[in-house]
Amino acid sequence: MKYAVLDFETTGNQSSDVIIQAGLAIIDEDLTVSRVYSSFVKPGVPIPPFITSLTGITEEDVKDAPDLDEVMMEMVPLLNDTVLVGHNVAFDFNYLQSALDKTGYLPYTGRILDTMDFLKILYPSLTTYQLGMVASEFEVEHDRPHQADSDALATALIFIKCLEELEQLPLLTIQRLADLLSGEDSDLAWFFDAVLEQRQQNPSVDPDGYTYYRQFALKTDDWMNIEPERSDMMNNPLEGVSFEQFMEQVQSSLKEKLPEYEEREAQNLMLKEVAAAFQEDKHLLVEAGTGTGKSLGYLLPAIYHSVKTDEKVMVSTHTINLQEQLRERDIPLLTEVVPFPFKAAVFKGRQHYLCLRKFEHKMNRRDFASPKEEVMIAAQMIVWLAQTENGDDEELNLGNRGGDFWETVASESDSCLGRSCPWFRKCYYHKAKHEAGVADVVITNHSKLFTDIQAGHQLLPGYERLVIDEAHHLEDVAGKHLGMQMKYFTVVHTLTRLFKDSKNGQLPNLRQQLQQSGSERAASWGAVIDGLYPAFLDVKEHWDRLAEAMFTLMPERSDAASGDPGQFVLRLLPHKKPKNWDDLLTMENQIYVTIGDIVRKAEKLLTELKEQDEQDFGSESLITDITGLIKDLGTERDALRSFMKLEDVNTVYWIEGNGNYRSKSLQIFAVPIDVSEQLKSYFFDRKKSIVMTSATLSVDKSFQYMIDQLGLQEAQAQDRLMTSMLPSPFNYREQALLVIPRDFPSVKGSVGDDYFVSTLVQSLADTAIVTQGRMLVLFTSYRMLRQAYDPLKELLSSHNISVIGQGMDSGSRTKLTRRFQGQQASVLLGTSSFWEGVDIPGDALTSLAIVRLPFQPPNHPLVEAKSERLQQEKKNPFMKLSVPQAVIRFKQGFGRLVRTSQDRGIVIVYDTRILESYYGKYFLYSLPGPKMEHMPLGQMVPRIAEWLDPENP
């Protein structure tokens, strides 16, 4: 097969736009690029400025270029007998057909393949499929992105990589892919058929390193053989070795391994503090800023303690990101520098692991909700099985529809067959659980810590010592888990998975299987299933009505302009229920009774089916899944009832919804007002030693706020609590300048008036021009971000600085951050989720603008309830709650700027309350000592330019 890899640059992406450059790379049978054709094309219309700034193609480049006729005359012969390939090929193909038509040639009728499909299937773990990013990941030359010849060549080289990767896959995987795609009438299906035929004709020996089981090729092996790390060592390697001696060995290995490694005072202090807390059975609060190296600061004492005493140490992070960073970066490094073998295992929530039994069942039944997308996802996962050892969904890039697909194949306790499952010895979840059982250190997350408590400590292996990283989130996560939250779709998903319509869903599947089984009781069981359908429709109808009724209780917010994703929120008070609450209770009661009826009948049916031994495995699998879903339905019914009763005075009840999606966006919450008592009884009273660390635990150089929130007062009184504020490893006075324009207009509420917005936009633009983009702007309200987005974009477009806005430009936080880092000059606007966890080291970020101090909206139900409680205790809620919360958030935001000892940058705070109010000093004093200056707005940009000037010492 010969391939022609095509790329066009055009004046836009409408059908009326025209080609300005053509690129074509020819791949021969031996998989080498034999020719690259390239030509500018005279467009006959002006090139829009944004196309010039994207591609670098100017009017000058095309003014003497050949016209389309001439270019097509050279290109058409090159397309003979080739398969057409492109990255997002539909775009280029449409322009090709229209160009052939315009110049009098017949349309192209050959096969067409898209490198996007190949990348998704063969590299299911790539975090992005954007051409430039993939090229740099594969180390493929791509020197002029968005120019046709460079794009075509890069695409050709990437396509060759894909074909080589395909060569490496076991035959069984290719058979499964060809079989999966065979239902699709597509060129992709034709291609995989051809590959399969070729492989079957010369069946070379299959590559090693795979396990073949039940028609799948897997990377993972039997987990029952995994032994504890030092099972063959007679003596404890740390016998008679003090922590100091252990650290001396480790640090000398670190210096050998990493020539740039230097001991940091803060890290050494942290190592000592954590080791002492473990040694003396005390709790520790330790604030460690960016650059301390806090992961090693707690991992090394944890390894030392667990190996020396043969006791597990648990480490918990808030985000999966940090968990992955420990797995990918820190643990492999420590494995090389610790002078004896140890095991650290990552253990996540169960829903992160693939259930192989469910996946097999889904493949065999081709049970796809939206076939086109889901066949692609299934293809990705078939390849991924031959690559993954963990079966963890974080390794996969499944695209937008992937979440729904994953939900149907994720592991869950209610549908687990345990040891009787044919996949048990290969099961990813049980492997992770077993590894955690034999590990010295287990890395989990806050969410799983609380799920474990709710499950009566059945999930995590027992532990007495715990490190909580990102500890400023602990209270928040505790509230969510010890309380309840439910969405409109929580119930709908369970209902539709059981019964979507008479043909689709697990119950109709079961009915079909019973009909085929030839059992004499099949007809009577089928009748029971048929009898359940009306009840499902009844529950769905009443749930829709209840959700609609709840949604209408929420006040239409006055500051939610039309088209704004107005988040509506309503707190429900036990002693002051809305006036028509009784009508809602009647609907809820109807749901409660009907679900009760479904659960009873379904459980009786499932018990009878389980007792019938002649059921083949197919049904057993289905029965298990249905049992799990019926259990979920019962749990949801009980949660809804406890919410509707509104009877616990220590709980805050509220509902939220979104103006655009109305009742479909409904969420209901019931969260304890104060979790400190529960944290105390579950953790601080029970465990011997808990270390809590984060870059932001203190407010105004004191830990008191955290001590109160987390329930550590008693430990403090009994001298069981150590606290430590580590010195910063960075020289903030040299590295960061904080500027406050003291005459900046102020703002009331979440909406800026025209004067405020225009002053802000002008100042951001002026600053961005001086810093050549490289600017992150943090907003506290999405509405203000939207007010600033368009005018800022307009002001900066003539300076070739692009503006990326969260919620305005599509993509997740990670995708937007990556785009920001990948572009030469850009400004990134973000709200809540950008205040922390975003890591942009080096020159990519030079300035950080904080538009307003990050106070939580005082009318948020949880904030309101906590404030009321403080008032009852005769305390000032603003100073005890609002200010400390905002200071911690402000410190997180500030922490985005300086990520390494080489970074230099500026922070602008546009909120003059930081100077004028009595509480402003708490914000400034809590920072790690940057240079601070305030001045009139007019002097700000010259001062920034002067400070950033490398000539200026």
NORQUI-V171362 format. One record per residue. N is the residue number from 1. RES is the residue in one letter. SS is DSSP state (alpha for helix, beta for strand, coil for the rest). Layout:
<<N/RES/SS> <N/RES/SS>>
//
This chain:
<<1/M/coil> <2/K/coil> <3/Y/beta> <4/A/beta> <5/V/beta> <6/L/beta> <7/D/beta> <8/F/beta> <9/E/beta> <10/T/beta> <11/T/coil> <12/G/coil> <13/N/coil> <14/Q/coil> <15/S/coil> <16/S/coil> <17/D/coil> <18/V/coil> <19/I/beta> <20/I/beta> <21/Q/beta> <22/A/beta> <23/G/beta> <24/L/beta> <25/A/beta> <26/I/beta> <27/I/beta> <28/D/coil> <29/E/coil> <30/D/coil> <31/L/coil> <32/T/coil> <33/V/beta> <34/S/beta> <35/R/beta> <36/V/beta> <37/Y/beta> <38/S/beta> <39/S/beta> <40/F/beta> <41/V/coil> <42/K/coil> <43/P/coil> <44/G/coil> <45/V/coil> <46/P/coil> <47/I/coil> <48/P/coil> <49/P/alpha> <50/F/alpha> <51/I/alpha> <52/T/alpha> <53/S/alpha> <54/L/alpha> <55/T/alpha> <56/G/coil> <57/I/coil> <58/T/coil> <59/E/alpha> <60/E/alpha> <61/D/alpha> <62/V/alpha> <63/K/coil> <64/D/coil> <65/A/coil> <66/P/coil> <67/D/coil> <68/L/alpha> <69/D/alpha> <70/E/alpha> <71/V/alpha> <72/M/alpha> <73/M/alpha> <74/E/alpha> <75/M/alpha> <76/V/alpha> <77/P/alpha> <78/L/alpha> <79/L/alpha> <80/N/coil> <81/D/coil> <82/T/coil> <83/V/beta> <84/L/beta> <85/V/beta> <86/G/beta> <87/H/coil> <88/N/coil> <89/V/alpha> <90/A/alpha> <91/F/alpha> <92/D/alpha> <93/F/alpha> <94/N/alpha> <95/Y/alpha> <96/L/alpha> <97/Q/alpha> <98/S/alpha> <99/A/alpha> <100/L/alpha> <101/D/alpha> <102/K/alpha> <103/T/coil> <104/G/coil> <105/Y/coil> <106/L/coil> <107/P/coil> <108/Y/coil> <109/T/coil> <110/G/coil> <111/R/coil> <112/I/beta> <113/L/beta> <114/D/beta> <115/T/alpha> <116/M/alpha> <117/D/alpha> <118/F/alpha> <119/L/alpha> <120/K/alpha> <121/I/alpha> <122/L/alpha> <123/Y/coil> <124/P/coil> <125/S/coil> <126/L/coil> <127/T/coil> <128/T/coil> <129/Y/coil> <130/Q/coil> <131/L/alpha> <132/G/alpha> <133/M/alpha> <134/V/alpha> <135/A/alpha> <136/S/alpha> <137/E/alpha> <138/F/coil> <139/E/coil> <140/V/coil> <141/E/coil> <142/H/coil> <143/D/coil> <144/R/coil> <145/P/coil> <146/H/coil> <147/Q/coil> <148/A/alpha> <149/D/alpha> <150/S/alpha> <151/D/alpha> <152/A/alpha> <153/L/alpha> <154/A/alpha> <155/T/alpha> <156/A/alpha> <157/L/alpha> <158/I/alpha> <159/F/alpha> <160/I/alpha> <161/K/alpha> <162/C/alpha> <163/L/alpha> <164/E/alpha> <165/E/alpha> <166/L/alpha> <167/E/alpha> <168/Q/alpha> <169/L/coil> <170/P/coil> <171/L/alpha> <172/L/alpha> <173/T/alpha> <174/I/alpha> <175/Q/alpha> <176/R/alpha> <177/L/alpha> <178/A/alpha> <179/D/alpha> <180/L/alpha> <181/L/alpha> <182/S/coil> <183/G/coil> <184/E/coil> <185/D/coil> <186/S/coil> <187/D/alpha> <188/L/alpha> <189/A/alpha> <190/W/alpha> <191/F/alpha> <192/F/alpha> <193/D/alpha> <194/A/alpha> <195/V/alpha> <196/L/alpha> <197/E/alpha> <198/Q/alpha> <199/R/alpha> <200/Q/alpha> <201/Q/alpha> <202/N/coil> <203/P/coil> <204/S/coil> <205/V/coil> <206/D/coil> <207/P/coil> <208/D/coil> <209/G/coil> <210/Y/coil> <211/T/beta> <212/Y/beta> <213/Y/beta> <214/R/coil> <215/Q/coil> <216/F/beta> <217/A/beta> <218/L/beta> <219/K/coil> <220/T/coil> <221/D/coil> <222/D/coil> <223/W/alpha> <224/M/alpha> <225/N/alpha> <226/I/coil> <227/E/coil> <228/P/coil> <229/E/coil> <230/R/coil> <231/S/coil> <232/D/coil> <233/M/coil> <234/M/coil> <235/N/coil> <236/N/coil> <237/P/coil> <238/L/coil> <239/E/coil> <240/G/coil> <241/V/coil> <242/S/coil> <243/F/alpha> <244/E/alpha> <245/Q/alpha> <246/F/alpha> <247/M/alpha> <248/E/alpha> <249/Q/alpha> <250/V/alpha> <251/Q/alpha> <252/S/alpha> <253/S/alpha> <254/L/alpha> <255/K/alpha> <256/E/alpha> <257/K/alpha> <258/L/coil> <259/P/coil> <260/E/coil> <261/Y/coil> <262/E/coil> <263/E/coil> <264/R/coil> <265/E/alpha> <266/A/alpha> <267/Q/alpha> <268/N/alpha> <269/L/alpha> <270/M/alpha> <271/L/alpha> <272/K/alpha> <273/E/alpha> <274/V/alpha> <275/A/alpha> <276/A/alpha> <277/A/alpha> <278/F/alpha> <279/Q/alpha> <280/E/alpha> <281/D/coil> <282/K/coil> <283/H/beta> <284/L/beta> <285/L/beta> <286/V/beta> <287/E/beta> <288/A/coil> <289/G/coil> <290/T/coil> <291/G/coil> <292/T/coil> <293/G/coil> <294/K/alpha> <295/S/alpha> <296/L/alpha> <297/G/alpha> <298/Y/alpha> <299/L/alpha> <300/L/alpha> <301/P/alpha> <302/A/alpha> <303/I/alpha> <304/Y/alpha> <305/H/alpha> <306/S/alpha> <307/V/alpha> <308/K/alpha> <309/T/alpha> <310/D/coil> <311/E/coil> <312/K/coil> <313/V/beta> <314/M/beta> <315/V/beta> <316/S/beta> <317/T/beta> <318/H/coil> <319/T/coil> <320/I/alpha> <321/N/alpha> <322/L/alpha> <323/Q/alpha> <324/E/alpha> <325/Q/alpha> <326/L/alpha> <327/R/alpha> <328/E/alpha> <329/R/alpha> <330/D/alpha> <331/I/alpha> <332/P/alpha> <333/L/alpha> <334/L/alpha> <335/T/alpha> <336/E/alpha> <337/V/alpha> <338/V/coil> <339/P/coil> <340/F/coil> <341/P/coil> <342/F/coil> <343/K/coil> <344/A/beta> <345/A/beta> <346/V/beta> <347/F/coil> <348/K/coil> <349/G/coil> <350/R/alpha> <351/Q/alpha> <352/H/alpha> <353/Y/beta> <354/L/beta> <355/C/coil> <356/L/alpha> <357/R/alpha> <358/K/alpha> <359/F/alpha> <360/E/alpha> <361/H/alpha> <362/K/alpha> <363/M/alpha> <364/N/alpha> <365/R/alpha> <366/R/coil> <367/D/coil> <368/F/coil> <369/A/coil> <370/S/coil> <371/P/alpha> <372/K/alpha> <373/E/alpha> <374/E/alpha> <375/V/alpha> <376/M/alpha> <377/I/alpha> <378/A/alpha> <379/A/alpha> <380/Q/alpha> <381/M/alpha> <382/I/alpha> <383/V/alpha> <384/W/alpha> <385/L/alpha> <386/A/coil> <387/Q/coil> <388/T/coil> <389/E/coil> <390/N/coil> <391/G/coil> <392/D/beta> <393/D/alpha> <394/E/alpha> <395/E/alpha> <396/L/coil> <397/N/coil> <398/L/coil> <399/G/coil> <400/N/coil> <401/R/coil> <402/G/alpha> <403/G/alpha> <404/D/alpha> <405/F/alpha> <406/W/alpha> <407/E/alpha> <408/T/alpha> <409/V/alpha> <410/A/beta> <411/S/coil> <412/E/coil> <413/S/alpha> <414/D/alpha> <415/S/alpha> <416/C/coil> <417/L/coil> <418/G/alpha> <419/R/alpha> <420/S/alpha> <421/C/coil> <422/P/coil> <423/W/coil> <424/F/alpha> <425/R/alpha> <426/K/alpha> <427/C/coil> <428/Y/alpha> <429/Y/alpha> <430/H/alpha> <431/K/alpha> <432/A/alpha> <433/K/alpha> <434/H/alpha> <435/E/alpha> <436/A/alpha> <437/G/alpha> <438/V/alpha> <439/A/coil> <440/D/coil> <441/V/beta> <442/V/beta> <443/I/beta> <444/T/beta> <445/N/beta> <446/H/alpha> <447/S/alpha> <448/K/alpha> <449/L/alpha> <450/F/alpha> <451/T/alpha> <452/D/alpha> <453/I/alpha> <454/Q/alpha> <455/A/coil> <456/G/coil> <457/H/coil> <458/Q/coil> <459/L/coil> <460/L/coil> <461/P/coil> <462/G/coil> <463/Y/coil> <464/E/coil> <465/R/beta> <466/L/beta> <467/V/beta> <468/I/beta> <469/D/coil> <470/E/coil> <471/A/alpha> <472/H/alpha> <473/H/alpha> <474/L/alpha> <475/E/alpha> <476/D/alpha> <477/V/alpha> <478/A/alpha> <479/G/alpha> <480/K/alpha> <481/H/alpha> <482/L/alpha> <483/G/coil> <484/M/beta> <485/Q/beta> <486/M/beta> <487/K/beta> <488/Y/alpha> <489/F/alpha> <490/T/alpha> <491/V/alpha> <492/V/alpha> <493/H/alpha> <494/T/alpha> <495/L/alpha> <496/T/alpha> <497/R/alpha> <498/L/alpha> <499/F/coil> <500/K/coil> <501/D/coil> <502/S/coil> <503/K/coil> <504/N/coil> <505/G/coil> <506/Q/alpha> <507/L/alpha> <508/P/alpha> <509/N/alpha> <510/L/alpha> <511/R/alpha> <512/Q/alpha> <513/Q/alpha> <514/L/alpha> <515/Q/alpha> <516/Q/alpha> <517/S/alpha> <518/G/coil> <519/S/coil> <520/E/coil> <521/R/coil> <522/A/alpha> <523/A/alpha> <524/S/alpha> <525/W/alpha> <526/G/alpha> <527/A/alpha> <528/V/alpha> <529/I/alpha> <530/D/alpha> <531/G/alpha> <532/L/alpha> <533/Y/alpha> <534/P/alpha> <535/A/alpha> <536/F/alpha> <537/L/alpha> <538/D/alpha> <539/V/alpha> <540/K/alpha> <541/E/alpha> <542/H/alpha> <543/W/alpha> <544/D/alpha> <545/R/alpha> <546/L/alpha> <547/A/alpha> <548/E/alpha> <549/A/alpha> <550/M/alpha> <551/F/alpha> <552/T/alpha> <553/L/alpha> <554/M/coil> <555/P/coil> <556/E/coil> <557/R/coil> <558/S/coil> <559/D/coil> <560/A/coil> <561/A/coil> <562/S/coil> <563/G/coil> <564/D/coil> <565/P/coil> <566/G/coil> <567/Q/beta> <568/F/beta> <569/V/beta> <570/L/beta> <571/R/beta> <572/L/beta> <573/L/beta> <574/P/coil> <575/H/coil> <576/K/beta> <577/K/coil> <578/P/coil> <579/K/coil> <580/N/coil> <581/W/alpha> <582/D/alpha> <583/D/alpha> <584/L/alpha> <585/L/alpha> <586/T/alpha> <587/M/alpha> <588/E/alpha> <589/N/alpha> <590/Q/alpha> <591/I/alpha> <592/Y/alpha> <593/V/alpha> <594/T/alpha> <595/I/alpha> <596/G/alpha> <597/D/alpha> <598/I/alpha> <599/V/alpha> <600/R/alpha> <601/K/alpha> <602/A/alpha> <603/E/alpha> <604/K/alpha> <605/L/alpha> <606/L/alpha> <607/T/alpha> <608/E/alpha> <609/L/alpha> <610/K/alpha> <611/E/alpha> <612/Q/coil> <613/D/coil> <614/E/coil> <615/Q/coil> <616/D/coil> <617/F/alpha> <618/G/alpha> <619/S/alpha> <620/E/alpha> <621/S/alpha> <622/L/alpha> <623/I/alpha> <624/T/alpha> <625/D/alpha> <626/I/alpha> <627/T/alpha> <628/G/alpha> <629/L/alpha> <630/I/alpha> <631/K/alpha> <632/D/alpha> <633/L/alpha> <634/G/alpha> <635/T/alpha> <636/E/alpha> <637/R/alpha> <638/D/alpha> <639/A/alpha> <640/L/alpha> <641/R/alpha> <642/S/alpha> <643/F/alpha> <644/M/alpha> <645/K/alpha> <646/L/coil> <647/E/coil> <648/D/coil> <649/V/coil> <650/N/coil> <651/T/beta> <652/V/beta> <653/Y/beta> <654/W/beta> <655/I/beta> <656/E/beta> <657/G/beta> <658/N/beta> <659/G/coil> <660/N/coil> <661/Y/coil> <662/R/beta> <663/S/beta> <664/K/beta> <665/S/beta> <666/L/beta> <667/Q/beta> <668/I/beta> <669/F/beta> <670/A/beta> <671/V/beta> <672/P/beta> <673/I/coil> <674/D/coil> <675/V/coil> <676/S/alpha> <677/E/alpha> <678/Q/alpha> <679/L/alpha> <680/K/alpha> <681/S/alpha> <682/Y/alpha> <683/F/alpha> <684/F/alpha> <685/D/coil> <686/R/coil> <687/K/coil> <688/K/coil> <689/S/beta> <690/I/beta> <691/V/beta> <692/M/beta> <693/T/beta> <694/S/beta> <695/A/coil> <696/T/coil> <697/L/coil> <698/S/coil> <699/V/beta> <700/D/coil> <701/K/coil> <702/S/beta> <703/F/coil> <704/Q/alpha> <705/Y/alpha> <706/M/alpha> <707/I/alpha> <708/D/alpha> <709/Q/alpha> <710/L/alpha> <711/G/coil> <712/L/coil> <713/Q/alpha> <714/E/alpha> <715/A/alpha> <716/Q/alpha> <717/A/alpha> <718/Q/coil> <719/D/coil> <720/R/coil> <721/L/beta> <722/M/beta> <723/T/beta> <724/S/beta> <725/M/beta> <726/L/coil> <727/P/coil> <728/S/coil> <729/P/coil> <730/F/coil> <731/N/coil> <732/Y/alpha> <733/R/alpha> <734/E/alpha> <735/Q/alpha> <736/A/beta> <737/L/beta> <738/L/beta> <739/V/beta> <740/I/beta> <741/P/beta> <742/R/coil> <743/D/coil> <744/F/coil> <745/P/coil> <746/S/coil> <747/V/coil> <748/K/coil> <749/G/coil> <750/S/coil> <751/V/coil> <752/G/coil> <753/D/coil> <754/D/alpha> <755/Y/alpha> <756/F/alpha> <757/V/alpha> <758/S/alpha> <759/T/alpha> <760/L/alpha> <761/V/alpha> <762/Q/alpha> <763/S/alpha> <764/L/alpha> <765/A/alpha> <766/D/alpha> <767/T/alpha> <768/A/alpha> <769/I/alpha> <770/V/alpha> <771/T/coil> <772/Q/coil> <773/G/coil> <774/R/coil> <775/M/beta> <776/L/beta> <777/V/beta> <778/L/beta> <779/F/coil> <780/T/coil> <781/S/coil> <782/Y/alpha> <783/R/alpha> <784/M/alpha> <785/L/alpha> <786/R/alpha> <787/Q/alpha> <788/A/alpha> <789/Y/alpha> <790/D/alpha> <791/P/alpha> <792/L/alpha> <793/K/alpha> <794/E/alpha> <795/L/alpha> <796/L/alpha> <797/S/alpha> <798/S/coil> <799/H/coil> <800/N/coil> <801/I/coil> <802/S/beta> <803/V/beta> <804/I/beta> <805/G/beta> <806/Q/beta> <807/G/coil> <808/M/coil> <809/D/beta> <810/S/coil> <811/G/coil> <812/S/coil> <813/R/alpha> <814/T/alpha> <815/K/alpha> <816/L/alpha> <817/T/alpha> <818/R/alpha> <819/R/alpha> <820/F/alpha> <821/Q/alpha> <822/G/alpha> <823/Q/coil> <824/Q/coil> <825/A/coil> <826/S/beta> <827/V/beta> <828/L/beta> <829/L/beta> <830/G/beta> <831/T/coil> <832/S/alpha> <833/S/alpha> <834/F/alpha> <835/W/alpha> <836/E/coil> <837/G/coil> <838/V/coil> <839/D/coil> <840/I/coil> <841/P/coil> <842/G/alpha> <843/D/alpha> <844/A/alpha> <845/L/coil> <846/T/coil> <847/S/beta> <848/L/beta> <849/A/beta> <850/I/beta> <851/V/coil> <852/R/coil> <853/L/coil> <854/P/coil> <855/F/coil> <856/Q/coil> <857/P/coil> <858/P/coil> <859/N/coil> <860/H/coil> <861/P/alpha> <862/L/alpha> <863/V/alpha> <864/E/alpha> <865/A/alpha> <866/K/alpha> <867/S/alpha> <868/E/alpha> <869/R/alpha> <870/L/alpha> <871/Q/alpha> <872/Q/alpha> <873/E/coil> <874/K/coil> <875/K/coil> <876/N/coil> <877/P/alpha> <878/F/alpha> <879/M/alpha> <880/K/alpha> <881/L/alpha> <882/S/alpha> <883/V/alpha> <884/P/alpha> <885/Q/alpha> <886/A/alpha> <887/V/alpha> <888/I/alpha> <889/R/alpha> <890/F/alpha> <891/K/alpha> <892/Q/alpha> <893/G/alpha> <894/F/alpha> <895/G/coil> <896/R/coil> <897/L/coil> <898/V/coil> <899/R/coil> <900/T/coil> <901/S/coil> <902/Q/coil> <903/D/coil> <904/R/coil> <905/G/beta> <906/I/beta> <907/V/beta> <908/I/beta> <909/V/beta> <910/Y/coil> <911/D/coil> <912/T/coil> <913/R/alpha> <914/I/alpha> <915/L/alpha> <916/E/alpha> <917/S/coil> <918/Y/coil> <919/Y/coil> <920/G/alpha> <921/K/alpha> <922/Y/alpha> <923/F/alpha> <924/L/alpha> <925/Y/alpha> <926/S/coil> <927/L/coil> <928/P/coil> <929/G/coil> <930/P/coil> <931/K/beta> <932/M/beta> <933/E/beta> <934/H/beta> <935/M/beta> <936/P/coil> <937/L/alpha> <938/G/alpha> <939/Q/alpha> <940/M/alpha> <941/V/alpha> <942/P/alpha> <943/R/alpha> <944/I/alpha> <945/A/alpha> <946/E/alpha> <947/W/alpha> <948/L/alpha> <949/D/coil> <950/P/coil> <951/E/coil> <952/N/coil> <953/P/coil>>
//
